[in-house]
Amino acid sequence: MKSILNYSHHLLEEIISPGETVIDATCGNGNDTLFLSKLVGETGEVIALDIQEQAIDNTDQLLVEHHCTNVSLVLDSHENIENYLFKDIEIGGAIFNLGYLPKSDKSIITKGESTVRAIDTILKHLKKNGRIILVVYYGHEGGQEEKNTILKHVISLDQKQYSVLQYGFINQKNNPPFIIAIQKK
């Protein structure tokens, strides 16, 4: 079985093609951004957002080390993604790592309401068979609330328009992260 992070990448590898536009809604330390940059290649674009300047700086440093030039870094909340998308742009896929930036201020966290707004915006632009991947970390203060808000929302998505998958290990201790994958039909 694939780990949570490996499976999240696998789910995106299956559907993203070179030349597409994709989103890293919470760029953090840049690992997903770098992965997406390689998937879309030189002709594609990654829009990577984060609310913390440290995350933008960490991601930028990683991208420079790997000579990636197809990424737009945005210091803003993912709930404002609409401000960075052209009206008719089609998104190949998106990834969120929810929670807090590792090795930083644990009081700065993603929140359910802003994540739901971001999901709904991306869904409007998502290509047919495109996917939004959410890696849900919820073992911190505020994490349960965000998890519940997001689960309530994605469970209510119309099954005629979207398939929603939950993937996670149920015998691990300490609130193990899990994946929610939304695929547009």
DANOR-V305900 format. One record per residue. N is the residue number from 1. RES is the residue in three letters. OMEGA is omega in whole degrees, 0 to 359 (999 if undefined). Layout:
n->{N & N}
res->{RES & RES}
omega->{OMEGA & OMEGA}
This chain:
n->{1 & 2 & 3 & 4 & 5 & 6 & 7 & 8 & 9 & 10 & 11 & 12 & 13 & 14 & 15 & 16 & 17 & 18 & 19 & 20 & 21 & 22 & 23 & 24 & 25 & 26 & 27 & 28 & 29 & 30 & 31 & 32 & 33 & 34 & 35 & 36 & 37 & 38 & 39 & 40 & 41 & 42 & 43 & 44 & 45 & 46 & 47 & 48 & 49 & 50 & 51 & 52 & 53 & 54 & 55 & 56 & 57 & 58 & 59 & 60 & 61 & 62 & 63 & 64 & 65 & 66 & 67 & 68 & 69 & 70 & 71 & 72 & 73 & 74 & 75 & 76 & 77 & 78 & 79 & 80 & 81 & 82 & 83 & 84 & 85 & 86 & 87 & 88 & 89 & 90 & 91 & 92 & 93 & 94 & 95 & 96 & 97 & 98 & 99 & 100 & 101 & 102 & 103 & 104 & 105 & 106 & 107 & 108 & 109 & 110 & 111 & 112 & 113 & 114 & 115 & 116 & 117 & 118 & 119 & 120 & 121 & 122 & 123 & 124 & 125 & 126 & 127 & 128 & 129 & 130 & 131 & 132 & 133 & 134 & 135 & 136 & 137 & 138 & 139 & 140 & 141 & 142 & 143 & 144 & 145 & 146 & 147 & 148 & 149 & 150 & 151 & 152 & 153 & 154 & 155 & 156 & 157 & 158 & 159 & 160 & 161 & 162 & 163 & 164 & 165 & 166 & 167 & 168 & 169 & 170 & 171 & 172 & 173 & 174 & 175 & 176 & 177 & 178 & 179 & 180 & 181 & 182 & 183 & 184 & 185}
res->{MET & LYS & SER & ILE & LEU & ASN & TYR & SER & HIS & HIS & LEU & LEU & GLU & GLU & ILE & ILE & SER & PRO & GLY & GLU & THR & VAL & ILE & ASP & ALA & THR & CYS & GLY & ASN & GLY & ASN & ASP & THR & LEU & PHE & LEU & SER & LYS & LEU & VAL & GLY & GLU & THR & GLY & GLU & VAL & ILE & ALA & LEU & ASP & ILE & GLN & GLU & GLN & ALA & ILE & ASP & ASN & THR & ASP & GLN & LEU & LEU & VAL & GLU & HIS & HIS & CYS & THR & ASN & VAL & SER & LEU & VAL & LEU & ASP & SER & HIS & GLU & ASN & ILE & GLU & ASN & TYR & LEU & PHE & LYS & ASP & ILE & GLU & ILE & GLY & GLY & ALA & ILE & PHE & ASN & LEU & GLY & TYR & LEU & PRO & LYS & SER & ASP & LYS & SER & ILE & ILE & THR & LYS & GLY & GLU & SER & THR & VAL & ARG & ALA & ILE & ASP & THR & ILE & LEU & LYS & HIS & LEU & LYS & LYS & ASN & GLY & ARG & ILE & ILE & LEU & VAL & VAL & TYR & TYR & GLY & HIS & GLU & GLY & GLY & GLN & GLU & GLU & LYS & ASN & THR & ILE & LEU & LYS & HIS & VAL & ILE & SER & LEU & ASP & GLN & LYS & GLN & TYR & SER & VAL & LEU & GLN & TYR & GLY & PHE & ILE & ASN & GLN & LYS & ASN & ASN & PRO & PRO & PHE & ILE & ILE & ALA & ILE & GLN & LYS & LYS}
omega->{180 & 174 & 180 & 182 & 178 & 180 & 177 & 178 & 178 & 181 & 178 & 178 & 183 & 190 & 182 & 181 & 174 & 177 & 182 & 171 & 181 & 184 & 165 & 189 & 180 & 192 & 174 & 180 & 171 & 184 & 177 & 179 & 178 & 178 & 180 & 179 & 179 & 180 & 184 & 176 & 185 & 182 & 179 & 180 & 173 & 171 & 184 & 182 & 168 & 180 & 183 & 179 & 178 & 179 & 178 & 179 & 179 & 180 & 180 & 180 & 179 & 181 & 177 & 179 & 182 & 176 & 179 & 182 & 184 & 184 & 171 & 179 & 185 & 176 & 182 & 177 & 178 & 179 & 180 & 184 & 181 & 181 & 185 & 181 & 172 & 186 & 186 & 182 & 176 & 181 & 179 & 181 & 181 & 177 & 175 & 166 & 188 & 180 & 181 & 178 & 179 & 178 & 179 & 181 & 183 & 177 & 177 & 187 & 170 & 182 & 185 & 184 & 180 & 178 & 178 & 178 & 179 & 178 & 183 & 177 & 181 & 179 & 179 & 184 & 187 & 178 & 174 & 184 & 174 & 184 & 168 & 180 & 176 & 173 & 190 & 171 & 187 & 183 & 180 & 179 & 183 & 184 & 179 & 180 & 179 & 179 & 182 & 179 & 182 & 179 & 179 & 182 & 186 & 176 & 182 & 179 & 183 & 182 & 176 & 181 & 186 & 167 & 181 & 183 & 169 & 183 & 178 & 180 & 189 & 179 & 177 & 181 & 173 & 174 & 183 & 178 & 176 & 182 & 163 & 178 & 178 & 178 & 179 & 180 & 999}
